[in-house]
Amino acid sequence: MEERREVAPTHRLYELLSLAALALLASLFIRGNIEFLTLLGTSLFLLSLISAMYARLFSYPPAQSIVKQINIPSAAIENELLCITIEVENKSGIHIPSIEIRIPIPPELKVVKGSTTNRFPLAKGTCYKVELCVEGRLGSHGIGPLEVVYRDPLALFISISKVFDVKYVKIHPRPMPPAMLREVVIARLGGLTKTRRKGFGTEFFGIREYFPGDEYRHIEWKAYARTSKLYVKLFEHEASVYIIFLLDARTPMFVGPVGRTPFELSSRTILSVAMHSAKRGDNLMLIYLSDEIHGGTPFVRGDYAVTAFSNTLASIEWPSPKLIEIGRYISPRSLGWLLRYILPQRMPREKTMVFLFTSLFDEDEAEEVAFTLRRFIESGHEVHLVAPLVELFEIRELSRVNDMLYLLRSKDLIKTRLRSLNLLKAVGIPTIVVHPKNLVYEIVKHIELARLRM
């Protein structure tokens, strides 16, 4: 990007200007020649000093020539350290008494090592390395632009230059470890996930007698040689399920204890369930709705589904940093709009399971969602609303003062969410409200039960 440089005065400049003006004004009322010349000379000296400092500031090299290298990782996994390194080098022949490197970091990222503001002198021909490490948090975060700040020796003026555009870092969700996920499936759902039924597939199931119209390529010739009767092969039925995950990614989903917001809990759950369903050969789709845009993936299968889901969840941007009163939040786009106009365009003809992840912050919207989901159920699809309400289950586990204060402020919000849940249950919308640790198990259980009914 083209370097943008802004020069601004400091409070010291105003103090010197006031002193010069006072000396000049006083000289007009002094009758003695010596006193007059002294005050006038003082005033002129201060003005010339200010001019010299201004000229000295512009003698420093351009900020882009100072910044030698910027290293910002493009992707990481949540809870891992994301380290940013910046190298500056003074190749000019001018000593810089004070240079400041500022690295703008979004407020949702916690600084673990280093500082966002680094001030140091930079002699000619020397290098300096700045390192800043933050704890990765799920989603897309904008870092930058990098600011290089110059000051003259007396700090009368300050020059701020921005040397590169904002760079977005994608933090991928950390799903349930494969060993733990496998343990949950085998220990709790082993009877459901090992069911075998005949049908179209690739694994051998058995044989039966030949009937006119059966394909010749399925004839079991070894059995014919033994019995002189025609038999055809049967194969294991591949009971793949069509599953759509709908993720509410609007501002209220990002409010909550650090690392346990509804958005973060939902994203980890979706990716963990996708890892299980991908191995079962299911057709998976992800659709998310943010404050301004919506996006997602088409129907995907296998390992590519896990990769596509992880990339999509990591690309969801956090809302702008501001204090949000959820009770007064008005969404520019509603879930009803997503369910009425976007979801029907993506639904396949086959029976589909739909899991809607939302925080249920608005009772009026809950009525619209209940009405729309009811229509999908009547059309033969299976719908579940997943409410990752950490406040209902983890009150005893929250130890930090900020988390407890959040719960106190969320008292009315919890009541609103409970009323929304009761409304959904009253109209027959299945809801999943369990401890966040059990979300993956509950959703996988519903998927495997649906597989049995196919």
N, C-alpha and C positions, 0 to 999 in steps of 0.2 A: 504494500500500500504506500501511497505518497505520504511523506512525513508531514504531520500537522504540528505546527509549533505555536504555542501561546505564551505570551509574556505578560506578567502581572506584577504590580508593585506590592511590596510588603509593608507592614506597619512601620518598619524602620525608615523607609523612604518618606512616609508622611511626617514622621518626627523630624527628620532632617530638613524637609521643606518648610515645616513650621518654624524651626529654629532659624533658617535662612531668611524667611519673611520677617520674623521678629527682629533680627539684626538689621535688616534693611530699613524697616519702619523706625527703629530706634535711632538710626543714623540721621534721619530727617529732623529729629528734634534735639540733636546734640550740637552745641555751638562750637565746642573745641575741635580744632582740626585733627588732633591726634586721635581723639575718641571717635570722630566721624570716620576717619580713614580706617581705624581698627574695625569698627562695626561693618563698614562697607566691604572691607577686605574679607572679613569673616563670611559675609553673605556670599560674595563671589566665589570664595574658596569652596564653600559647601555646594554651591551650584555646579562648579567645575568637577567636584568630586562625584556628584551624582551622575554627571555626563560621562565621566571616565568609567564608572562602574557599569553603566549601561553599554558603553562600547566594549568593555571587557567581556560582558556576558555574550555578546554576539561574536566575539573572537573565538569562542569554543567551537570545536568541530561539530558537524551535524550528528544528531543522535544515531542515525542509521549507520554511520561509519564507526561509531563507538561499539555498537552491539555486534559482536563477532558471531555468536551462535545462540540459538534459542531451541531448546528441546522440550516439547510438550507431548507426552504420549497421546495417541489418538484414541486408545481404548484401554480399559482395565476391568477388573472384577471388583464388585463391591467388597468393602472392608479391607481391601488391600491398599498399600501405600501408593499414591500417585505422585511421583517426584518430578518437579520442573527444575531444569537447570538453565542458567543464562550466563554466558561468558561475555565480558566487555573488555575491550583493549583500546588503549589510547595510542594511536599511531601518529598523532600530530606532535608538533614540537612545543605544545603549550601545556603547562601544568594545570590541572583542574582541581581546585582546592576542595570542592564539594560536588559530588554527583550522587543522585538518589535514583534507585531503581524501584519502581512500584509495580506489583503484580496483582491486578484486580482479581479477586477470587469470590465466587458466589457465596452468600452467607450460609447456604446449606452444607458447604464443604468445611470440614473441621481441619484446621492447621495443626499438624503433628510435629513438624520439624521446620525450623527456619522462621522467616517473617515475610509478610507481604510488602514491607517497606525496608529498604536497605540503603543506608547512606555511608559513604566512604570517600576519601580523596583518591584521585587517580593521576599519578605522575605520568609524565610522558614516557612512552615505551613500555608501560606496565600493563599487566592483565589482572582481572579479578573475576572470580566465579561466585555466582549467587545460586543457592539451592533452596527450594521450598517443597515440602512434602505435605500432602493432604490425604485424608482418609476418603477413599472412594465411596460414593453413595449412588445408588442405582438411578439411572436416567442419563439424560444429556445435559451437560453443563458448559456454559460459555466462560472461557478464561481469557482475559485480556480486554482491550489491547494493552500491551506493555507500555509503561510511561517512563521516560527518562527525564529527570528533573535536574536542571542546572541552577546554581546560585552564584552570584558574584561574590568576591571576597568579603564584602561587608553585608551581604544578604539583603541588599536593597531591592533587588529584582529577582523574580523566579521565572524560569522558562520551563514549560512542560511540553514535551514532544511525545507523540504516540507513533510507535514505529511498526506495528503490525496489527492486522485486524483481529477480531475476536475468533478464537479457535475453540471449537466444540469438542469436548471429550465425552466419549460414550462409555458409561460404566455398566457392564453387563450384570444381570442378577446372578446370585449364587444359589443354585437350586439345592434341593436335598441331595446329599452325597449318594452316589449310585449304590453303595453297599447298604446304606440305611434304607433307601427306597426299595431295594430288592428284599430286605428283611421285612419291611412293612407288607409288601405284596405277598411274600411266601407265608409269613407267620399269620397274617390276618385274613388274607384273601386267597389262600392257596387252593381251596376247593372251587372257587369261582373261576380262577384264571387257567385251570388245567382241563376245562371241559373240551371234549372232542365230539364233533358231529360230522356226519357225512355230508358231502356237497361238492362244490367246485373248489379245487385247491391244487396243491403240489405234493403234499405228503400222503402216502398210501394209507387207506382206512380199512379196506376189505374188498370182497368180491360178491357178486350176485349173478343170477342167471341172466342170460342175454334175452332181450326183447326186441322185436322188429323196430327199427328206428334208432337203435343205439349206434354210436359211432364205432367204426371198425377199429380205430386206433386205440380204443380202450379195451379191446378183447384180451383176455388173459390166456395166451396160447399154451402156457405150461399146464394150466388146469384142464384145458381141452385135451391135451395129450394124455393126461392121467385118466380122465373121465369120459372122453368122447362127447362132452357137452360144452356148449359155448357159455363162457362167463365173461363179465366185464368188470374192470377195476373200479373201485370206489375210492375217492380221495377225501382227505380231511377238509371240512368246510372252514374257509377263512372268514370268520365273522368279524369283519372290519366295521367300525362305527364311524359315522360322520359326526364330528364334534366342532362346535363353534364356541370360542371363548370371547365374550364381550367384556372389555375392560373400561370402566369409567375412570378416565385420567384427567378429570377437571380439578380445579383448585382445591376443593374440600378433601379430596383423596390424598393430598400431600400434607395435611395438617395432622400432627400427632407426635408421639415420642420419637426421638431420633432412631432410625433404623426399623421402626415398627409402625410407620404410617400405613393406612389402608392400601396405598399404591404399592409400597414396597412388599407388604405381606401378600398382596394379590399377585404381583409379578413373580415372586419366588414360587408361589403355589402353581401358577399357570405353567411355568417352565418345568417344574418337577413332574406335574401330571403329563405334560407333553413328552417328557423323556420316557415315561411308562407307556403311553399310548403309541408312541413312535415304534417301539419294539413290538407292539401288537399289530402293527400294520394299519392303524386307524388313519382316517383322513381328517386333518386338523386345520383349523383356520383361526386366526386371531384378528379381532377388530377392536380398535380403541377410539375413544372420543375425548378430545381435550377441549379447552375453552374456545379455541379458534379453528382447529382442524380435526380431521379424523383420518385414520390410516389403518394399516394392518398387512396381512398376508393373504394370498389365495389359499385354496386347499392344497396342503402339502403332506407328504408322508415320509417316514423313515428318519434317518439322521438329518436330512436337510430340513425337516420340520423343526427340530430342536435348534439348529443354527438360525433359521429364519425367525423363530420366535425370540431368541436371545437378542438378535440384532434389532428387531423391532422394538422390544421393550427398552433396550439401551438407547434408542433414538428419541424417546419421549422426553421433551424438554420440561424442566421444572417451571412453575409459574414465576412471574416477576417477583422479586423480593419486596414484600409489603405485608403489613399486618392485616390479617383477614379475619373479619367477624363472620363466622360461618352462618349464623342465623340471619344475617343481612345479605348473604351472597346471592346474586342473581346470575344464573348461568346464561350465557349467550346462546348456548345450544343445549337442548334437553335430551335425556335418554329416550323419551318418546319419539323425538325426531329420528334418532338413530334406528329405533325399532320399527318405525313406520315406513321409512323411505330407503334406508341403506341396507338393513338386514334382509328384507324380502328379495332384493336384487342378488344377494349372495347365496340364498338358501338353495340347496340341491333338491331334486325331486324325491330322493330317498328320505326316510325318517332320520331326523337329525337331533342330536342332543345340544342344547344351548345352555351355557353357564354364564350368567351375568354377574360380574363383580362390581359392587357399588357400595358406597358408605351410607346410603339412605338418609341424606341430610335434609330433604325437603318433602313434607307430607303431600303437598299438591302434586309433585312429580311422582310420588309413589302411587297415587291413584291412576295417573296416566300410564305408568309402567305396568301396573297390575292389569289394567284393561287390555293393553297391547299384548302382554305375555299370555293372557287367557286365550286370545285368538290363535296364537301359535299352538297352544295345547289342544285346542279344539280341532286344529288342522292335522293332528296326529304326531306332532313333534313332542319331545320331552324337554322341559324347561326347568332349570333350577336357578334360584337367585342366591348368590353367595355374598354374605355380609361379613367382611373381616373386621369385626368390631373389637379391637384390642381392649377398649376401655371396659368391656363387660367381663373380661376374664383375667386381666393382668394387673389389677389394682394392687394386689398383695406383692407382686413382683417388682413394682416400680419403686426404686430406692432414691433416685436423684430428686432434688428439690424441684427442678424444672418440670419433671414428669408429674409430680404430685400437683403442682400448680396448674398444669394443663388439665388434669382430671377435675380439679375444682372448677375451672372455667368451663369444662365440658358437661357440667351437670345437666343443664337444660338440653344440650345436644343429645345426650344419651336418652333422655325421655322422648325426644322427637324420633329418634331411630327406633325405639321400642314400639312407639305407636305405628310407625310405618311398617314394621315387621308384622304386627298384629293385623294391620289392614291387608297385607299380602296373604297371610295365612287364611283370613276370612273369605277371600275370593278364590281360594284353592291354588295359590301359587306355591310350589314346594320351595322352601328356604333352607339353606345350610348355615347355621349359626353355631359354631363350635369353637373350642379353643384353637388359636392359630396353629398350634403344633399338630392338630388333628385334621386340618383342612385337606391336606393331600390324601390322607386315608379315606375320608368321607367321599371325596369326589371320585377317587378311583373305585370305590365300592359301588357307587351309582353307575359308573361306566360298565363295570363287569356284570352287574345285574341286568343292565340293558342288553349286553352282549348275549346273555343267556336267553333273553326273550326274543331274539332275532330268529 
